[in-house]
Amino acid sequence: MGDRPDGKELDRIDNNKGYSSDNCRWVTRKENMNNQERSTKIEIGYIPLNITELAELGAVSQRTMRRRWHQYGNAWKCLFPTTN
């Protein structure tokens, strides 16, 4: 893999496989978080989003978005918790 580039971290392409040069890549923190959350896709309309992407849409932290998701279980309520 060589030396770690600035601002990058090691990421497994397939999280079900081990760390090897053919299954790893250098990515940004955001890319790594998105890869870890592929199983947590939430659909808004027909657009699948993960918690990270949903948090960016709502301009809130991932922690807040996770709390809202566990509380409401509804993507719209996660983004707009004070609406009906």
C-alpha distances in whole Angstrom, upper triangle without the diagonal:
4,7,8,10,14,15,12,11,9,11,12,13,16,17,19,16,14,11,9,6,9,10,8,8,8,12,15,17,20,17,16,20,21,19,20,24,24,26,29,30,33,35,37,39,37,34,31,30,28,29,27,28,32,31,31,34,36,35,34,32,30,32,35,34,33,36,38,37,38,41,42,40,40,38,41,42,39,39,43,44,47,48,50
4,7,9,12,15,12,12,11,14,15,17,20,21,23,20,18,14,12,10,13,14,11,10,10,14,16,18,21,19,18,22,23,21,23,26,27,29,31,33,36,38,40,42,40,36,34,32,30,31,29,30,34,33,32,35,37,36,35,33,31,33,36,36,35,38,40,39,40,43,44,42,43,40,43,44,41,41,44,46,49,50,52
4,6,9,12,10,11,11,14,16,18,21,22,24,22,19,16,15,13,16,16,13,12,10,13,15,17,20,19,18,21,23,21,23,26,27,30,31,33,36,38,39,42,40,37,34,32,30,30,28,29,33,32,31,34,36,34,34,31,30,31,35,34,34,37,39,38,39,42,43,42,42,40,42,43,40,39,43,44,47,49,51
4,6,8,7,7,8,11,14,16,20,20,23,21,19,15,15,13,16,16,12,10,7,10,11,13,16,15,14,18,20,19,20,23,24,27,28,29,32,35,36,39,37,33,31,29,27,27,24,26,29,28,27,30,32,30,30,27,26,28,31,31,30,33,35,34,36,39,40,38,39,36,39,40,36,36,39,40,44,45,47
4,6,6,8,10,13,16,17,21,21,25,23,21,18,18,15,18,17,14,11,8,9,10,12,15,15,14,18,19,19,20,23,24,28,28,29,32,34,35,38,36,32,30,28,26,26,23,24,28,27,25,29,31,28,29,26,25,28,31,30,30,33,35,34,36,39,40,38,38,35,38,39,35,35,38,40,43,44,46
4,6,9,12,14,18,20,23,23,26,25,24,20,21,19,21,20,17,14,10,10,9,11,14,15,15,17,19,19,21,23,25,28,28,29,32,34,34,37,36,32,30,28,26,26,22,24,27,25,24,27,29,26,26,24,24,26,29,29,29,32,34,33,35,37,38,37,37,35,37,37,34,33,36,38,41,42,45
4,7,11,13,17,18,21,21,25,24,23,20,21,19,21,20,16,13,9,8,6,8,11,11,12,14,16,17,18,20,22,25,25,26,28,30,31,34,33,29,27,24,22,22,18,20,23,22,20,23,25,23,23,20,20,22,25,25,25,28,30,30,31,34,35,34,34,31,33,34,30,29,33,34,37,38,41
4,7,9,13,14,18,18,21,20,19,16,17,16,17,16,12,9,6,5,5,7,10,10,9,12,14,14,15,18,19,23,23,24,27,29,30,33,31,28,26,23,21,21,18,19,23,22,20,24,26,24,23,21,20,22,25,25,25,28,29,29,30,33,34,33,33,30,32,33,30,29,33,34,37,39,41
4,6,10,12,15,15,18,17,16,13,14,14,16,14,10,8,5,6,6,7,10,9,8,11,13,12,13,16,18,21,21,23,26,28,30,33,31,28,25,22,20,20,17,19,22,21,21,24,26,24,24,21,19,21,24,24,23,26,28,27,29,32,33,31,32,29,32,33,29,29,33,34,37,39,41
4,7,10,12,12,15,14,12,9,11,10,12,10,7,6,5,6,9,9,12,10,8,11,13,11,12,16,17,19,21,23,26,28,30,33,31,28,25,23,20,21,18,21,24,23,23,26,28,27,26,23,21,23,26,25,24,27,29,28,29,32,33,31,32,30,33,34,30,31,34,35,39,40,42
4,6,9,9,12,11,11,9,10,10,11,8,5,5,6,6,9,9,11,9,6,9,11,8,9,13,13,16,18,19,23,25,27,30,28,25,22,20,17,18,16,18,21,21,21,24,26,25,25,22,19,21,25,23,22,26,27,26,27,30,31,29,29,27,31,31,28,29,32,33,37,38,40
4,5,6,9,8,8,6,8,9,9,6,4,7,9,10,12,13,14,11,9,11,12,8,9,13,13,15,17,19,22,25,27,30,27,25,21,20,18,19,18,20,23,23,23,26,28,28,27,24,21,23,26,25,23,27,28,26,27,31,31,29,30,28,31,32,29,30,34,34,38,39,40
4,6,9,8,10,9,10,10,9,5,6,7,10,10,13,14,14,11,9,12,11,8,10,12,11,14,17,17,21,23,26,27,25,22,19,19,17,19,18,19,22,23,23,25,28,28,27,25,22,24,27,25,24,27,29,26,27,31,31,28,29,27,30,32,29,29,33,34,38,38,40
4,5,6,8,9,11,12,10,7,8,11,13,14,16,16,17,13,12,13,13,9,10,12,11,12,15,17,20,22,25,27,25,22,19,19,17,19,19,20,23,24,24,26,28,29,28,26,23,25,27,25,23,27,28,26,26,30,30,27,28,27,30,31,29,30,33,34,38,38,39
4,5,7,9,11,13,13,9,10,12,14,14,16,16,16,13,11,12,12,8,8,10,10,11,14,16,20,22,25,27,25,23,19,19,16,18,18,19,22,23,24,26,27,28,27,24,21,22,25,23,21,24,26,23,24,28,28,25,27,25,29,30,27,28,32,33,36,37,38
4,7,10,12,15,13,10,12,15,18,18,20,19,20,17,15,16,15,12,11,13,12,12,15,18,21,24,27,29,27,25,21,21,19,20,21,22,24,26,27,29,30,31,30,27,24,25,28,26,23,26,28,25,25,29,30,27,28,27,31,32,29,31,34,35,39,39,40
4,7,9,11,10,7,10,13,16,17,20,20,21,18,15,17,17,13,13,16,15,15,19,21,24,27,30,32,29,27,24,24,21,23,23,25,27,28,29,31,33,33,32,29,26,27,30,29,26,30,31,29,29,32,33,30,32,30,34,35,32,34,37,38,42,42,43
4,6,10,10,7,9,12,15,17,20,19,21,18,15,17,18,15,14,17,17,18,21,23,27,29,33,35,32,30,27,26,23,24,24,26,29,29,30,32,34,34,33,30,27,28,31,30,27,30,33,30,30,34,35,32,34,33,36,37,34,35,39,39,43,44,45
4,7,8,6,6,10,12,14,17,17,19,17,14,17,18,15,14,18,18,20,22,24,28,31,33,36,33,31,28,26,24,25,24,26,29,29,29,32,34,33,32,29,26,28,31,30,28,31,33,31,31,35,36,34,35,33,37,38,34,36,39,40,43,44,46
4,5,5,6,9,12,15,18,19,21,18,16,19,20,17,17,21,20,22,25,27,30,33,35,37,35,32,29,28,26,27,26,28,31,31,31,34,36,36,35,32,29,31,34,33,31,34,36,34,35,38,39,36,38,36,39,40,37,38,42,43,46,47,48
4,6,5,8,11,14,17,19,21,18,16,20,20,17,18,22,21,23,26,28,31,33,36,38,35,32,30,28,27,28,27,28,31,32,31,34,36,35,35,32,30,32,35,34,32,36,37,35,36,40,41,38,39,37,40,41,38,39,42,43,47,48,49
4,6,8,12,14,18,20,21,18,17,20,20,16,18,21,20,22,25,26,30,31,34,36,33,30,28,27,25,28,26,27,30,31,31,33,36,35,35,33,30,32,35,33,32,36,37,35,36,39,40,37,38,36,39,40,37,38,42,43,46,47,48
4,7,11,13,16,17,18,15,13,16,16,13,14,17,16,18,21,23,26,28,31,33,30,27,25,24,22,24,23,24,27,28,28,30,33,32,32,29,27,29,32,30,28,32,33,31,32,36,36,33,34,32,35,37,34,35,38,39,43,44,45
4,7,9,13,14,16,13,11,14,15,12,13,17,16,19,21,23,26,28,31,33,30,27,25,23,21,23,21,23,26,26,26,29,31,30,30,27,25,27,30,28,27,31,32,30,31,35,35,33,34,32,35,36,33,33,37,38,42,42,44
4,6,10,12,14,11,10,14,14,12,14,17,17,20,22,22,26,28,30,32,29,26,24,22,21,22,20,21,25,25,24,27,29,28,28,26,24,26,29,28,27,30,32,30,32,35,35,33,33,31,34,35,32,32,36,37,41,41,43
4,7,10,12,9,9,13,14,12,14,17,18,21,22,23,26,28,30,32,30,27,24,22,21,22,19,20,24,23,22,25,28,26,26,24,22,25,28,27,26,30,31,30,31,34,35,33,33,31,33,35,31,31,35,36,39,40,42
4,7,8,6,6,10,11,10,12,15,15,19,20,20,23,25,26,29,27,24,21,19,17,18,15,17,20,20,19,22,24,23,23,21,19,22,24,23,23,27,28,27,28,31,32,30,30,27,30,31,28,27,31,33,36,37,39
4,5,5,6,9,10,11,13,15,16,19,19,20,22,24,25,28,27,23,21,18,17,17,13,15,18,17,16,19,21,20,20,18,16,19,22,21,21,24,26,25,27,30,30,29,29,26,28,29,25,25,29,30,33,34,37
4,6,5,6,9,10,11,13,15,18,17,19,21,23,24,27,26,23,20,17,15,14,11,13,16,15,14,18,19,18,17,15,13,16,18,18,18,21,23,22,24,26,27,26,26,24,26,27,23,23,26,28,31,32,35
4,5,5,6,9,10,11,13,16,15,16,18,20,21,24,23,19,17,14,12,12,8,10,13,12,11,14,16,15,15,13,11,14,17,16,16,19,20,20,22,24,25,23,23,20,23,24,20,20,23,25,28,29,31
4,6,5,6,9,10,11,14,15,15,17,19,21,23,22,18,16,13,12,13,10,11,14,14,13,16,19,18,18,16,14,17,19,18,18,22,22,21,23,26,26,24,24,21,24,25,22,22,25,27,30,31,33
4,5,5,6,9,10,13,14,15,18,21,22,25,24,20,18,15,12,13,11,13,16,15,15,18,20,19,19,16,14,16,19,18,17,21,22,21,22,25,26,24,25,22,25,26,23,23,27,28,31,32,34
4,5,5,6,9,12,11,13,15,18,20,23,22,19,16,13,10,9,7,10,13,12,13,16,17,17,16,13,10,13,16,14,13,17,18,17,19,22,22,21,21,19,22,23,19,19,23,24,28,29,31
4,5,5,6,10,10,10,13,15,17,20,18,15,12,10,7,8,7,8,11,12,12,14,16,16,16,14,11,14,16,14,14,18,18,17,19,22,22,20,20,17,20,21,18,18,22,23,27,28,29
4,5,6,9,10,11,14,17,19,22,20,17,14,12,9,11,10,12,14,15,16,18,20,20,20,17,14,17,19,17,16,20,21,19,20,24,24,21,22,20,23,24,21,22,25,26,30,31,32
4,6,8,9,11,14,17,20,23,21,18,15,13,10,10,10,12,15,15,16,19,20,20,19,16,13,15,18,16,14,18,19,17,18,22,22,20,21,19,23,23,20,21,25,25,29,30,31
4,5,5,7,11,14,16,19,18,15,12,10,6,7,8,10,12,13,14,16,17,18,17,15,11,13,16,13,12,15,16,14,15,19,19,16,17,15,19,20,17,18,22,22,26,27,28
4,5,6,10,12,15,18,16,13,10,9,7,9,10,11,13,15,16,17,19,20,19,18,14,17,19,16,14,18,18,16,17,20,20,17,18,16,19,21,18,19,23,24,28,28,28
4,6,9,12,15,18,16,14,11,10,8,10,12,13,14,16,18,19,20,22,21,19,15,17,19,16,14,17,18,14,15,19,19,15,16,15,19,20,18,20,23,23,27,27,28
4,6,10,13,16,15,13,9,8,6,7,10,11,11,13,15,16,17,19,17,16,12,14,15,12,10,14,14,11,12,15,15,12,13,12,16,16,14,16,19,20,23,24,24
4,7,10,12,11,9,6,5,5,7,10,10,10,12,14,14,16,18,17,17,14,16,16,13,12,15,15,11,14,16,15,12,12,10,14,15,13,15,18,19,23,22,23
4,7,10,10,8,5,5,6,8,11,10,8,12,14,13,14,17,16,16,14,16,15,12,11,14,13,9,12,14,12,9,8,7,10,12,11,12,15,16,19,19,19
4,6,6,5,4,6,9,11,13,11,10,13,15,13,14,18,18,19,17,19,18,14,15,17,15,12,15,17,14,11,9,7,10,13,12,12,15,17,20,18,19
4,6,5,6,7,10,12,14,11,9,13,14,11,13,16,17,18,17,19,18,14,16,18,15,13,16,17,14,12,9,7,8,11,11,10,13,15,18,16,16
4,6,8,10,14,16,17,15,13,17,17,14,16,19,20,22,21,23,22,18,19,21,19,16,20,20,17,15,12,10,10,14,14,14,15,18,20,18,18
4,6,10,13,16,17,15,14,18,18,16,18,21,22,23,22,24,23,20,20,23,21,18,21,22,19,17,14,12,13,17,17,16,18,21,23,21,21
4,6,10,13,14,11,11,15,15,13,15,18,19,20,19,21,21,17,18,21,19,17,20,21,19,16,14,11,13,16,15,15,17,20,23,21,22
4,7,10,12,9,10,13,14,13,15,18,18,19,16,19,19,15,16,19,17,15,17,20,18,15,13,10,13,16,14,14,18,20,23,22,22
4,7,8,6,6,10,10,10,12,14,15,15,13,16,16,12,13,16,15,13,16,18,16,14,12,9,12,14,12,12,16,18,21,21,22
4,5,5,6,9,10,11,12,14,14,13,10,13,14,10,10,14,13,11,14,16,16,13,13,10,13,15,12,13,17,18,21,21,23
4,6,5,6,9,10,10,12,11,10,6,9,10,7,7,10,10,9,11,14,14,12,12,10,13,13,10,11,15,15,19,20,21
4,5,5,6,9,10,10,10,8,6,9,11,8,9,13,13,12,15,17,17,16,15,12,15,16,12,12,16,17,21,22,24
4,5,5,6,9,10,10,10,9,12,13,10,12,15,14,13,16,18,17,16,15,11,13,15,12,11,15,17,20,21,23
4,5,5,6,8,9,10,8,11,11,7,10,12,11,10,14,15,14,13,11,8,10,11,8,8,11,13,17,17,19
4,5,5,6,5,6,5,9,8,6,9,11,10,11,14,15,15,14,13,10,12,12,9,8,11,13,16,17,20
4,5,5,7,8,8,12,11,9,12,15,14,14,18,19,18,18,16,13,14,15,12,10,13,15,18,19,22
4,6,8,10,11,14,13,10,14,16,14,14,18,18,17,17,15,11,11,13,10,8,11,14,16,16,19
4,5,9,10,12,10,8,12,13,11,12,16,16,15,15,13,10,10,11,8,5,8,10,13,14,17
4,7,9,12,10,10,13,14,13,15,18,18,18,18,17,14,14,14,11,9,11,13,15,17,20
4,7,8,6,7,10,11,11,13,15,15,16,17,16,13,14,13,10,9,11,12,14,16,20
4,5,5,6,9,10,11,12,14,15,16,17,17,15,16,15,11,11,14,14,17,19,22
4,5,5,6,9,10,10,12,14,15,15,15,13,15,15,11,12,15,15,18,20,22
4,5,5,6,9,10,11,12,14,15,16,15,17,15,12,13,16,15,18,20,22
4,5,5,6,9,10,10,12,13,14,13,14,12,9,10,12,11,14,17,19
4,5,5,6,9,10,10,11,11,9,11,10,6,8,11,10,14,16,18
4,5,5,6,8,10,10,11,11,13,12,8,11,14,13,16,18,19
4,5,5,6,9,10,12,12,14,11,9,12,13,11,15,17,18
4,5,5,6,7,8,9,10,8,5,8,10,8,11,13,14
4,5,5,5,6,7,10,8,6,9,11,10,14,15,16
4,6,6,9,10,13,11,9,13,14,12,16,17,17
4,6,9,11,12,9,9,12,13,10,13,14,14
4,5,8,9,6,7,10,11,8,11,12,12
4,7,9,8,8,11,12,11,14,14,14
4,6,5,6,9,10,10,13,12,12
4,5,5,6,9,10,13,12,13
4,5,5,6,8,10,9,10
4,5,5,4,8,7,8
4,6,6,9,10,12
4,6,9,9,12
4,6,6,9
4,6,8
4,7
4
